Amino acid sequence: MGNAKSGALSKEILEELKTSTRYTEEELCRWYESFQRQCPDGRISRAEFERIYGTFFPNSDPKGYARHVFRSFDTNNDGTLDFREYIIALHLTSSGKTHLKLEWAFSLFDVDRNGEVSKSEVLEIISAIFKMIPLEEQKLLPDDENSPQKRADKLWAYFNKGEN
């Protein structure tokens, strides 16, 4: 990824990230320094990602959803996120173009990575999301989407899909 001896970000990755994100060279270098401090080996494991994700949802259970988010960001499927994957993920979820966000959302829901999203995969992701919503807030949801099954059914119907 970077220059292993100096810990510097490689020029190739820096140029790629400048081209494929909205971040400047200075921003990328700052992000890289921070990433290296938090992840000296240059990678974030799934367990570490889940732990970090959990700090944003202290009163719920985000582990299942974090696992799916991690899978969608781990583009080389090696079980870790390197700096490049991390920055691309950050860009996509915070400032990426709509079509890129839709591609990411599809990859999130395509749990088995077969290029199609099934109703059971929708239910799996919606169930993981529901675990992050406090029960008192779930009770305030409309009757037609106050459970993972109802919400998945509604989403599936919105896209006018059959029962697959």
Secondary structure, DSSP 8 states (H G I E B T S, - for coil): -EETTTTEE-HHHHHHHHHHSS--HHHHHHHHHHHHHH-TTSEEEHHHHHHHHHHH-TTS--HHHHHHHHHHH-TT-SSEEEHHHHHHHHHHHHT--HHHHHHHHHHHH-TT-SS---HHHHHHHHHHHHTTS-HHHHTTS-GGGSSHHHHHHHHHHHTT----
